[in-house]
Amino acid sequence: MSIGTFPFGQPVLPVNQTDTTPKKVFVLGVYASAVHACWIGPDGNTKIRAVGIKSEPYIFWRGDRTQELIDEITVLKEAGKLVPAAISYNGPSAIALDKQILKPLGLDRSNAWLCDLVPHSCMNDDQKKALEREYKPLEKAGILPPFDWPEKPEKWADEKRVKEIFTELKTSTAGTLILLGDQPIEWFLNKFDKRYKRLAEFGIENSEYGKLHPVKIDGVDMQVLPVAHPRQIAKLGMHSPEWFKRHSYWETNVAPHLL
């Protein structure tokens, strides 16, 4: 089911867990990413360094087959061409999840059910501005197709979405819920346990970060493992050095003894 249309014409699709066998952990992130391309104009100059042009082929996509995925999109010569964006735009959060969260716990994706508060890609403010500047004139000229890429929502999860996530959580049979940063705590966990609304409330010292906490999710006993978002732990763009430091300590000193 399409939720909208990306620039250059591809549908915005929900990206969900496909391996629905029982899992040891359930990982809840914020929103799905996208395949990002660099748009080069017909004059050879860069128009937009990185713009989402296609839904991830699978949840927490690692950035594989980027060129193939971009080559599936036809762009008129008058609009230029699409090439893969810098590697930092395609799959870095997923790689950080694998290497810096699951692996230190002795896990891999075969043990994990992956989910996002928003199961589709969202357009951020910088992308919106760049598209208004570069894409809209060509759209009005009939050279590029119109798009309606959803923007980041004010609410990351409404009551309906919380119920959907809880259903996935039950289906996974996972006993541990891994929360990636503040938003999954505020928009999911807090609906069931009012003690917590952000990551810092679980403890900010190295020795307290990333511990297991017993909670009840709609009457179901679980262990919650709150950690910093992959953006923080892998230094992806704007990030907090403090959360990076705490997570680095966790990887070596805490994670191997948790599960």
C-alpha positions as a Python dict, from the first residue, in 0.01 Angstrom:
ca = {
    (1, 'M'): (0, 0, 0),
    (2, 'S'): (152, 329, -112),
    (3, 'I'): (167, 614, 141),
    (4, 'G'): (279, 870, -116),
    (5, 'T'): (527, 923, -398),
    (6, 'F'): (901, 997, -385),
    (7, 'P'): (1068, 1253, -610),
    (8, 'F'): (1128, 1089, -950),
    (9, 'G'): (809, 884, -921),
    (10, 'Q'): (855, 579, -698),
    (11, 'P'): (585, 490, -441),
    (12, 'V'): (651, 543, -70),
    (13, 'L'): (588, 198, 81),
    (14, 'P'): (574, 63, 436),
    (15, 'V'): (886, -132, 536),
    (16, 'N'): (819, -407, 789),
    (17, 'Q'): (980, -719, 933),
    (18, 'T'): (948, -1009, 688),
    (19, 'D'): (1103, -1290, 894),
    (20, 'T'): (824, -1352, 1142),
    (21, 'T'): (974, -1651, 1321),
    (22, 'P'): (1014, -1616, 1703),
    (23, 'K'): (1292, -1379, 1809),
    (24, 'K'): (1496, -1314, 2122),
    (25, 'V'): (1482, -933, 2102),
    (26, 'F'): (1249, -673, 1953),
    (27, 'V'): (1419, -356, 1826),
    (28, 'L'): (1213, -37, 1796),
    (29, 'G'): (1352, 256, 1597),
    (30, 'V'): (1203, 585, 1482),
    (31, 'Y'): (1123, 586, 1109),
    (32, 'A'): (1226, 401, 796),
    (33, 'S'): (1501, 546, 581),
    (34, 'A'): (1515, 545, 200),
    (35, 'V'): (1747, 476, -89),
    (36, 'H'): (1931, 806, -134),
    (37, 'A'): (2066, 935, -464),
    (38, 'C'): (2277, 1231, -563),
    (39, 'W'): (2101, 1430, -833),
    (40, 'I'): (2331, 1563, -1105),
    (41, 'G'): (2191, 1824, -1345),
    (42, 'P'): (2231, 1803, -1725),
    (43, 'D'): (2515, 2056, -1693),
    (44, 'G'): (2710, 1812, -1474),
    (45, 'N'): (2666, 2014, -1155),
    (46, 'T'): (2517, 1867, -838),
    (47, 'K'): (2160, 1980, -777),
    (48, 'I'): (2095, 1785, -453),
    (49, 'R'): (2368, 1585, -276),
    (50, 'A'): (2129, 1332, -123),
    (51, 'V'): (1758, 1287, -178),
    (52, 'G'): (1534, 990, -101),
    (53, 'I'): (1409, 832, -423),
    (54, 'K'): (1290, 486, -318),
    (55, 'S'): (1174, 290, -13),
    (56, 'E'): (1428, 68, 158),
    (57, 'P'): (1424, -284, 9),
    (58, 'Y'): (1410, -425, 365),
    (59, 'I'): (1383, -288, 716),
    (60, 'F'): (1706, -133, 849),
    (61, 'W'): (1858, -162, 501),
    (62, 'R'): (2240, -189, 501),
    (63, 'G'): (2297, 2, 177),
    (64, 'D'): (2362, -296, -48),
    (65, 'R'): (2270, -286, -421),
    (66, 'T'): (2237, 93, -416),
    (67, 'Q'): (2343, 134, -779),
    (68, 'E'): (2101, -135, -899),
    (69, 'L'): (1811, 20, -711),
    (70, 'I'): (1882, 365, -855),
    (71, 'D'): (1924, 226, -1207),
    (72, 'E'): (1563, 103, -1193),
    (73, 'I'): (1445, 467, -1210),
    (74, 'T'): (1417, 640, -1547),
    (75, 'V'): (1510, 1010, -1556),
    (76, 'L'): (1466, 1228, -1864),
    (77, 'K'): (1788, 1375, -2006),
    (78, 'E'): (1650, 1725, -1950),
    (79, 'A'): (1651, 1654, -1574),
    (80, 'G'): (2004, 1509, -1556),
    (81, 'K'): (2082, 1181, -1382),
    (82, 'L'): (2085, 1002, -1047),
    (83, 'V'): (2395, 841, -895),
    (84, 'P'): (2444, 686, -549),
    (85, 'A'): (2469, 941, -269),
    (86, 'A'): (2769, 928, -36),
    (87, 'I'): (2792, 603, 158),
    (88, 'S'): (2701, 790, 477),
    (89, 'Y'): (2345, 832, 345),
    (90, 'N'): (2267, 469, 261),
    (91, 'G'): (2258, 214, 541),
    (92, 'P'): (2486, 359, 813),
    (93, 'S'): (2224, 334, 1091),
    (94, 'A'): (2153, -28, 1001),
    (95, 'I'): (2523, -115, 1003),
    (96, 'A'): (2559, 55, 1342),
    (97, 'L'): (2264, -150, 1472),
    (98, 'D'): (2429, -473, 1358),
    (99, 'K'): (2784, -398, 1469),
    (100, 'Q'): (2740, -178, 1776),
    (101, 'I'): (2417, -308, 1934),
    (102, 'L'): (2332, -661, 1823),
    (103, 'K'): (2686, -799, 1792),
    (104, 'P'): (2803, -687, 2141),
    (105, 'L'): (2494, -865, 2278),
    (106, 'G'): (2596, -1184, 2098),
    (107, 'L'): (2309, -1149, 1851),
    (108, 'D'): (2248, -1093, 1482),
    (109, 'R'): (1939, -1027, 1273),
    (110, 'S'): (1825, -1387, 1291),
    (111, 'N'): (1758, -1324, 1663),
    (112, 'A'): (1596, -982, 1621),
    (113, 'W'): (1255, -851, 1514),
    (114, 'L'): (1296, -500, 1373),
    (115, 'C'): (1031, -229, 1378),
    (116, 'D'): (994, 151, 1350),
    (117, 'L'): (746, 392, 1504),
    (118, 'V'): (679, 520, 1152),
    (119, 'P'): (715, 231, 906),
    (120, 'H'): (786, 446, 601),
    (121, 'S'): (1033, 711, 490),
    (122, 'C'): (976, 1075, 586),
    (123, 'M'): (1105, 1391, 420),
    (124, 'N'): (1314, 1613, 647),
    (125, 'D'): (1326, 1993, 637),
    (126, 'D'): (1655, 2016, 445),
    (127, 'Q'): (1528, 1782, 175),
    (128, 'K'): (1202, 1978, 150),
    (129, 'K'): (1391, 2305, 96),
    (130, 'A'): (1623, 2152, -164),
    (131, 'L'): (1332, 1998, -356),
    (132, 'E'): (1138, 2324, -352),
    (133, 'R'): (1443, 2496, -500),
    (134, 'E'): (1562, 2241, -755),
    (135, 'Y'): (1282, 1993, -827),
    (136, 'K'): (961, 2199, -827),
    (137, 'P'): (1056, 2417, -1130),
    (138, 'L'): (1115, 2104, -1340),
    (139, 'E'): (795, 1949, -1207),
    (140, 'K'): (599, 2258, -1316),
    (141, 'A'): (764, 2235, -1657),
    (142, 'G'): (646, 1874, -1694),
    (143, 'I'): (1001, 1734, -1697),
    (144, 'L'): (969, 1558, -1360),
    (145, 'P'): (668, 1385, -1204),
    (146, 'P'): (493, 1533, -899),
    (147, 'F'): (571, 1390, -556),
    (148, 'D'): (398, 1378, -218),
    (149, 'W'): (666, 1236, 10),
    (150, 'P'): (528, 1249, 368),
    (151, 'E'): (701, 1493, 602),
    (152, 'K'): (812, 1403, 954),
    (153, 'P'): (499, 1381, 1170),
    (154, 'E'): (436, 1591, 1480),
    (155, 'K'): (334, 1270, 1658),
    (156, 'W'): (560, 972, 1594),
    (157, 'A'): (289, 719, 1686),
    (158, 'D'): (-84, 753, 1740),
    (159, 'E'): (-297, 506, 1938),
    (160, 'K'): (-356, 289, 1630),
    (161, 'R'): (17, 265, 1557),
    (162, 'V'): (99, 182, 1921),
    (163, 'K'): (-146, -109, 1900),
    (164, 'E'): (12, -227, 1574),
    (165, 'I'): (359, -223, 1730),
    (166, 'F'): (233, -409, 2037),
    (167, 'T'): (81, -675, 1810),
    (168, 'E'): (418, -717, 1637),
    (169, 'L'): (588, -734, 1977),
    (170, 'K'): (359, -1015, 2090),
    (171, 'T'): (401, -1201, 1762),
    (172, 'S'): (780, -1184, 1794),
    (173, 'T'): (763, -1363, 2136),
    (174, 'A'): (1074, -1157, 2227),
    (175, 'G'): (1142, -1114, 2597),
    (176, 'T'): (1363, -807, 2552),
    (177, 'L'): (1259, -477, 2396),
    (178, 'I'): (1551, -267, 2265),
    (179, 'L'): (1460, 101, 2231),
    (180, 'L'): (1672, 323, 2003),
    (181, 'G'): (1683, 669, 2156),
    (182, 'D'): (1423, 906, 2300),
    (183, 'Q'): (1134, 874, 2053),
    (184, 'P'): (1058, 502, 2104),
    (185, 'I'): (1062, 563, 2479),
    (186, 'E'): (829, 862, 2460),
    (187, 'W'): (591, 736, 2191),
    (188, 'F'): (571, 366, 2278),
    (189, 'L'): (706, 266, 2619),
    (190, 'N'): (558, 570, 2797),
    (191, 'K'): (210, 465, 2685),
    (192, 'F'): (245, 161, 2915),
    (193, 'D'): (496, 278, 3178),
    (194, 'K'): (477, 644, 3279),
    (195, 'R'): (808, 631, 3468),
    (196, 'Y'): (1011, 691, 3152),
    (197, 'K'): (988, 945, 2872),
    (198, 'R'): (1348, 977, 2750),
    (199, 'L'): (1675, 789, 2750),
    (200, 'A'): (1847, 998, 3018),
    (201, 'E'): (1584, 893, 3273),
    (202, 'F'): (1728, 542, 3272),
    (203, 'G'): (2064, 665, 3403),
    (204, 'I'): (2329, 878, 3241),
    (205, 'E'): (2654, 741, 3389),
    (206, 'N'): (2858, 483, 3195),
    (207, 'S'): (2790, 217, 3458),
    (208, 'E'): (2411, 276, 3436),
    (209, 'Y'): (2370, 312, 3060),
    (210, 'G'): (2224, 20, 2865),
    (211, 'K'): (2104, -193, 3156),
    (212, 'L'): (1795, -416, 3151),
    (213, 'H'): (1482, -281, 3320),
    (214, 'P'): (1175, -491, 3406),
    (215, 'V'): (850, -343, 3274),
    (216, 'K'): (496, -447, 3191),
    (217, 'I'): (375, -382, 2837),
    (218, 'D'): (-4, -411, 2845),
    (219, 'G'): (26, -665, 3125),
    (220, 'V'): (310, -861, 2961),
    (221, 'D'): (633, -887, 3164),
    (222, 'M'): (935, -780, 2960),
    (223, 'Q'): (1288, -651, 2993),
    (224, 'V'): (1354, -312, 2833),
    (225, 'L'): (1701, -225, 2705),
    (226, 'P'): (1724, 147, 2621),
    (227, 'V'): (2027, 257, 2415),
    (228, 'A'): (2123, 565, 2216),
    (229, 'H'): (2007, 597, 1857),
    (230, 'P'): (2251, 465, 1591),
    (231, 'R'): (2307, 827, 1485),
    (232, 'Q'): (2468, 890, 1825),
    (233, 'I'): (2668, 570, 1863),
    (234, 'A'): (2816, 585, 1512),
    (235, 'K'): (2874, 963, 1499),
    (236, 'L'): (2636, 1007, 1204),
    (237, 'G'): (2601, 1380, 1141),
    (238, 'M'): (2487, 1580, 1443),
    (239, 'H'): (2546, 1366, 1749),
    (240, 'S'): (2623, 1381, 2120),
    (241, 'P'): (2982, 1296, 2219),
    (242, 'E'): (2852, 1196, 2562),
    (243, 'W'): (2612, 932, 2428),
    (244, 'F'): (2888, 804, 2199),
    (245, 'K'): (3122, 770, 2497),
    (246, 'R'): (2863, 589, 2711),
    (247, 'H'): (2773, 349, 2434),
    (248, 'S'): (3138, 270, 2357),
    (249, 'Y'): (3185, 173, 2722),
    (250, 'W'): (2866, -36, 2705),
    (251, 'E'): (2981, -231, 2399),
    (252, 'T'): (3289, -362, 2577),
    (253, 'N'): (3199, -370, 2945),
    (254, 'V'): (2823, -422, 2974),
    (255, 'A'): (2663, -573, 2663),
    (256, 'P'): (2852, -906, 2660),
    (257, 'H'): (2708, -993, 3004),
    (258, 'L'): (2345, -884, 2957),
    (259, 'L'): (2164, -1161, 2768),
}
